[in-house]
């Protein structure tokens, strides 16, 4: 205490080592990048859980974190695995993109319902990685994969924030097993902010009522 920041201590807990300056800088940057998404399903679930049990702050946080899956928040780990696969294949991103397309699957780290054609968070991460000299083989593969995906799909797809998170973490020496820890920790902070607000200005039951009014049952 008094010597390490929380970000530095998180790195120590995660890896067993104190971070370099670049590891600290980018771990902090990535936590900020993914912490808050507004009224997304994970935040709605947390708010509605707290509305149902106002004394269970921890339960509401847990309800929100359970939503950290492959659709919302959880694709950074899949991106890391994909980049590792691409590197093991000798950088055959075209072959990987074609295989995913042929299987009718989605490419982790691509597509976004709001940010089109570019995700400003992703672009900022890559910009700073270049500027600070930490862009390595995984960042290069991510950029090449973006080009390959555009060619195979016949249109550019937004590289969302998950892919640069994975690429930069791998280039900084993090293992793919550790990548998902970043969005989970970041989202915990965002959820806590939502829940403090929920206690002051409750909207959980309003969200439930709005959902009932918006859906017709047969």
VMD Tcl script that draws the C-alpha trace (Angstrom):
set ca {
  {0.00 0.00 0.00}
  {1.30 3.42 -0.92}
  {3.75 1.96 -3.44}
  {1.62 0.20 -6.07}
  {-1.49 1.49 -7.78}
  {-4.49 -0.83 -7.98}
  {-3.74 -1.46 -11.67}
  {-0.15 -2.42 -10.82}
  {-1.34 -4.67 -8.02}
  {-3.88 -6.31 -10.32}
  {-1.04 -7.10 -12.71}
  {0.95 -8.58 -9.83}
  {-1.99 -10.72 -8.75}
  {-2.67 -11.82 -12.33}
  {0.88 -12.64 -13.39}
  {2.98 -12.88 -10.25}
  {5.14 -10.00 -11.46}
  {5.10 -6.24 -11.06}
  {4.38 -4.58 -14.42}
  {6.69 -2.67 -16.65}
  {5.67 0.91 -17.38}
  {4.08 -0.14 -20.68}
  {2.22 -3.06 -19.11}
  {0.85 -0.75 -16.43}
  {-0.08 1.96 -18.94}
  {-1.94 -0.37 -21.28}
  {-3.60 -2.43 -18.57}
  {-4.96 0.83 -17.17}
  {-6.00 1.98 -20.66}
  {-7.83 -1.28 -21.44}
  {-9.68 -1.24 -18.14}
  {-10.93 2.25 -18.93}
  {-11.86 1.27 -22.50}
  {-14.24 -1.52 -21.51}
  {-15.66 -0.41 -18.15}
  {-18.91 1.23 -19.21}
  {-21.40 0.51 -21.99}
  {-24.53 2.31 -20.80}
  {-27.80 0.41 -20.50}
  {-26.59 -2.96 -21.78}
  {-28.09 -6.34 -20.73}
  {-25.51 -6.91 -17.98}
  {-26.25 -3.52 -16.41}
  {-30.01 -3.99 -16.78}
  {-29.80 -7.41 -15.11}
  {-27.81 -5.95 -12.23}
  {-30.23 -3.04 -11.74}
  {-33.29 -5.30 -11.82}
  {-31.65 -7.72 -9.36}
  {-30.97 -4.89 -6.93}
  {-34.56 -3.69 -7.34}
  {-35.74 -7.16 -6.33}
  {-33.29 -7.41 -3.42}
  {-32.05 -3.97 -2.36}
  {-29.70 -5.38 0.29}
  {-27.84 -7.67 -2.11}
  {-25.29 -5.42 -3.78}
  {-22.99 -8.39 -4.29}
  {-25.79 -10.43 -5.82}
  {-26.62 -7.65 -8.25}
  {-22.97 -7.37 -9.31}
  {-22.84 -11.15 -9.77}
  {-25.99 -11.04 -11.91}
  {-24.35 -8.51 -14.20}
  {-21.05 -10.37 -14.45}
  {-22.87 -13.56 -15.43}
  {-23.71 -11.76 -18.67}
  {-20.05 -11.47 -19.66}
  {-20.39 -13.95 -22.49}
  {-19.57 -14.18 -26.19}
  {-22.21 -11.63 -27.24}
  {-21.55 -8.88 -24.70}
  {-18.12 -8.22 -23.19}
  {-16.64 -11.72 -23.35}
  {-15.08 -12.01 -26.81}
  {-11.60 -10.72 -25.92}
  {-10.54 -14.20 -24.81}
  {-11.86 -15.70 -28.05}
  {-9.92 -13.04 -29.96}
  {-6.74 -13.97 -28.11}
  {-7.22 -17.67 -28.97}
  {-7.85 -16.74 -32.60}
  {-4.69 -14.62 -32.80}
  {-2.66 -17.43 -31.22}
  {-4.09 -19.84 -33.78}
  {-3.21 -17.43 -36.58}
  {0.36 -17.14 -35.34}
  {0.77 -20.91 -35.05}
  {-0.50 -21.27 -38.63}
  {2.26 -19.01 -39.87}
  {0.00 -16.00 -40.16}
  {-2.56 -17.56 -42.50}
  {-5.32 -15.11 -41.65}
  {-6.93 -15.57 -45.08}
  {-7.34 -19.30 -44.49}
  {-8.74 -18.71 -41.01}
  {-11.23 -16.13 -42.25}
  {-12.38 -18.41 -45.06}
  {-12.80 -21.35 -42.68}
  {-14.93 -19.29 -40.31}
  {-17.03 -17.96 -43.18}
  {-17.52 -21.43 -44.64}
  {-18.73 -22.67 -41.26}
  {-21.31 -19.89 -41.14}
  {-19.79 -18.57 -37.93}
  {-18.97 -15.08 -36.71}
  {-15.42 -13.80 -36.36}
  {-14.69 -12.83 -32.76}
  {-13.80 -9.17 -32.45}
  {-15.69 -8.00 -35.52}
  {-19.03 -6.24 -35.81}
  {-20.75 -3.73 -33.57}
  {-24.36 -2.50 -33.44}
  {-23.40 1.13 -32.79}
  {-19.81 1.80 -33.86}
  {-19.65 1.75 -37.66}
  {-17.49 1.75 -39.69}
  {-14.90 2.19 -36.92}
  {-14.95 1.55 -33.19}
  {-13.22 4.64 -31.74}
  {-12.04 2.66 -28.70}
  {-10.33 0.10 -30.90}
  {-8.69 2.79 -33.02}
  {-7.44 4.64 -29.94}
  {-5.88 1.48 -28.48}
  {-4.09 0.73 -31.75}
  {-3.00 4.37 -32.13}
  {-1.41 4.37 -28.67}
  {0.14 0.93 -29.16}
  {1.87 2.25 -32.29}
  {2.87 5.52 -30.66}
  {4.40 3.81 -27.62}
  {6.14 1.10 -29.64}
  {4.34 -1.92 -28.20}
  {2.59 -3.05 -31.39}
  {3.98 -6.49 -32.14}
  {3.06 -9.61 -34.10}
  {-0.42 -9.93 -32.62}
  {-1.39 -6.35 -33.43}
  {-0.10 -6.94 -36.96}
  {-2.16 -10.13 -37.22}
  {-5.26 -8.29 -35.98}
  {-4.86 -5.68 -38.70}
  {-4.25 -8.32 -41.36}
  {-7.27 -10.24 -40.13}
  {-9.40 -7.10 -40.53}
  {-8.36 -6.93 -44.20}
  {-8.94 -10.67 -44.70}
  {-12.39 -10.51 -43.13}
  {-13.37 -7.60 -45.37}
  {-12.27 -9.54 -48.45}
  {-13.94 -12.83 -47.49}
  {-17.21 -11.24 -46.34}
  {-17.22 -8.87 -49.29}
  {-17.55 -5.82 -47.08}
  {-15.63 -4.16 -44.25}
  {-16.65 -5.25 -40.77}
  {-15.96 -3.07 -37.74}
  {-13.06 -4.31 -35.65}
  {-14.53 -3.82 -32.20}
  {-12.64 -3.12 -28.99}
  {-12.26 -6.81 -28.08}
  {-9.68 -7.54 -30.77}
  {-7.18 -4.76 -29.89}
  {-7.55 -5.63 -26.20}
  {-6.48 -9.18 -26.98}
  {-3.75 -8.19 -29.44}
  {-2.10 -5.62 -27.20}
  {-2.25 -7.86 -24.14}
  {-0.61 -10.73 -26.02}
  {2.08 -8.41 -27.40}
  {2.76 -7.20 -23.84}
  {3.33 -10.76 -22.64}
  {-0.02 -11.61 -21.05}
  {-1.30 -15.14 -21.54}
  {-4.56 -15.73 -23.36}
  {-5.92 -17.22 -20.13}
  {-5.61 -13.80 -18.47}
  {-7.27 -11.72 -21.20}
  {-10.88 -12.10 -20.06}
  {-9.92 -10.91 -16.57}
  {-9.65 -7.36 -17.91}
  {-13.24 -6.91 -19.16}
  {-14.59 -8.72 -16.08}
  {-12.75 -6.41 -13.68}
  {-13.57 -3.33 -15.74}
  {-17.25 -4.21 -15.97}
  {-17.39 -4.80 -12.21}
  {-16.46 -1.14 -11.73}
  {-19.10 -0.08 -14.23}
  {-21.75 -2.24 -12.57}
  {-20.99 -0.78 -9.15}
  {-21.49 2.71 -10.55}
  {-24.85 1.68 -12.02}
  {-25.90 0.13 -8.73}
  {-24.98 3.17 -6.64}
  {-27.10 5.17 -9.05}
  {-29.88 2.57 -8.83}
  {-30.08 3.06 -5.07}
  {-30.36 6.81 -5.48}
  {-32.57 6.85 -8.57}
  {-34.25 3.44 -8.95}
  {-35.23 2.39 -12.47}
  {-35.16 -1.40 -12.12}
  {-38.94 -1.79 -11.97}
  {-39.35 0.82 -14.70}
  {-37.14 -1.34 -16.93}
  {-39.25 -4.39 -16.10}
  {-42.48 -2.53 -16.87}
  {-41.10 -1.16 -20.12}
  {-40.13 -4.68 -21.17}
  {-43.64 -5.97 -20.47}
  {-45.18 -3.15 -22.46}
  {-42.82 -3.68 -25.39}
  {-43.44 -7.43 -25.75}
  {-46.71 -9.00 -26.83}
  {-47.43 -12.48 -25.49}
  {-49.60 -14.98 -27.33}
}
mol new
graphics top color blue
foreach p $ca { graphics top sphere $p radius 0.5 }
foreach p [lrange $ca 0 end-1] q [lrange $ca 1 end] { graphics top cylinder $p $q radius 0.2 }
display resetview
